């Protein structure tokens, strides 16, 4: 009987200690956050992911990510995922344990939609600058636009003015000319770079977090107008009647840009 009572006392003590631990003010209940991944048009792009946290919060781009505008953070993967064919439409925030929402939606913009909007802004900026120099704005040409789109895709496999077929739009007396720009990786599964030195083209997000078509285009137009005299002179030429541009984005925010110039009556 004494042994039985002793065992009961030990068991009661153990249960009491366990209960005290569960009720301790230092212990936290597990929280879950379900992340939905949708396009700007409302299309579900991948299955939702549910994250569970008991103490620490969760970061958008990795365990050590801090939003910054003057450095390149190196992080581990967070809840924002790379989705083929799409680019994050908005920079997402980090959440502490206390601020974790139950559900969250991350929106992505289709690469082709982003490209089309940046295309428009870019040519608007180039034409506006030409007018300040007393030059005519370039006219649109659907056939030239199609050629430019093809060139922007070709640059992913061969970054050169010599096309994969061995030809070049910069051939002497061809009636055509070409310039190009490269936008380095901006969003990756390891984080997002919000750094922009003002040199070179890059995708840009506004202070409110959304991708800026105008500012992204400005980095490219600024580069082509300032990188050297040859590129600037091409943008300010007085022989081309038409000009079209095409940006080609990838899911990590990188892009290739091709711009073609055409003299009226030129034949490829």
Beta strands, then each sheet from edge to edge (+ up, - down):
strand 1: 31-39
strand 2: 44-53
strand 3: 86-88
strand 4: 103-110
strand 5: 176-183
strand 6: 187-188
strand 7: 191-192
strand 8: 242-249
strand 9: 255-262
sheet 1: 2+ 1- 4- 3+
sheet 2: 5+ 9- 8+
sheet 3: 6+ 7-
end
